[in-house]
Amino acid sequence: MQRRKFISIYAAGLGVAQLAGLLRLRQGSAAAAPGPLDVTSLSELQKSGSLLIRKTALGPGLLIDQPAPALVRAVEPTSPHQGCLVNWKSTRKLFVCPCHGAVFNAYGQLNNGRKAKGPLITFKATIVKGRVLVSRT
């Protein structure tokens, strides 16, 4: 076998092996979503009424509030249109996007805003032994 042919075959095989490894890595990370994230105590949440946490293992941010004694909500406060951080209007229980004026309700659903591409991302939030746990739905 000629040296050039051998090197070409060897390089092609290496490339295929690297690609297969990357695909396995990508599939593994997608399948292994992080478990519930302990974000705060229920008593701390009750003191403040709502809590904004930036940069979590679940995403760029979470806004957690408690609309009822046994209910906790968790929403990612990032606009699906331009990625702007939406403002939480606690007295009105609405999110308002400063970039294009879209309005989302407290559950992340779009109330109005033609440019918004859909609702805010929401998470499953539960109360376990006095702690607020958040996970992907």
N, C-alpha and C positions, 0 to 999 in steps of 0.2 A: 504494500500500500504506500502511496506517495505521501510525503510529509504534509503537504497542503491539504490533501483530502482528509487525512487523519485529523488535522487541526480543525477543519470545517465541521466534520462530524462531531468531534468532541465539543466544540463550542455550541453547536445546535442542541446537543443533548443537555449541556449545562443550562442553556436558556429554557428548555422545556422543564427541567427539574425546578428551576427557580420559579417559573410561572405556576407550576403545580403547588409549590410551597406557599406562594402568595395567595392562591385561591383557597387553600386549606385554612390559612391564617384568617382571611377575610370571613369565611364561613363560620369559623369558630368564634370570632368576636361578635358577629351578628347574633349567633345563637346564645351567647352568654351575656344576656342583659343583666345589669347589676340588680341585686336583690333590693328589698325595701331599704330606703335610706332614712335613718333616724335624724330628723331635722331640728326638732325642738321639743321642749316639754309642753304639755297642754296648758299648764299654769302660765308659762311665759307667753304663749299665744293669746290666752285670755286677757292678760295684762295689756298687751299692745293692740289687740283686735285683729291685726294682720301682720304678716311678717314677710319681708322681701329678702331672699337669699340669693346672692350672686354666685355664679359658677359652681354648680354642683356636679356630682357624678352623673346626674340625669340630663344635664343640659346647661345652657348659659345662665339660667336663673329660675327661681320659683317664687310665686307669691302664694302664700297660704293664709286662709282666713277661716273663721268658724261661724257660719250662719245660724247654726242651731247647736244645742248642747251635745248631741251625739254625732254631729256632722262636721267634717273638715274638708275643705276644698284645696286643691293645688293646681295652679295654672302657670304655664311658662309665659311671662309677660313680654314676648317678643312678637312683633307684627309679622304676619306671614307675607306681607307685601314687600317691605323694604328692610325688614330685620330691625326696625327701630324698637327701642324699649318703650312699651306703652305705659301710660300713667294710670295708676289706680286711684280712682275717685271714691274713697271709702264711704262718704256720706251718701253718694248716689249709687254705690255698688256697681260701678262701671269701669271699664278700661277704655281710655281714649288715646289714640295714636297721635303724637305730636307731628308726625311726618305727613300724614295725609287725612287726618280727621276721622278715621274709622272709629266706630264705637262698638265695643264688645260687652256683653253682659258678664256677670260675675262667674258664670260657668264657661266663659271663653267663646260663646257663640256670637257671631256677627249680628249686631243690631242694625247698623247701617254703614255704608262705605263701599262705593262702587269699586275702588281699586284694590281692596283687600281680597286676597285669594282664598279666603276660607277662615275657619275659626282658629283661635289660639290653641296650642297644644295643652291638653289636660292630663293629669296624672291621677292615679288611685291614691287617695289619702285615707289613712285609718288611724284610730287611736288604740294603742295597745299599752296597758299598764301605765297610763299617764304620759305616754310619749306619742308624738306625732310621727308616723312612718309614711313615706311617700315612695311609690313605685310606678313603673310604666303600666299602662292599662292593657 
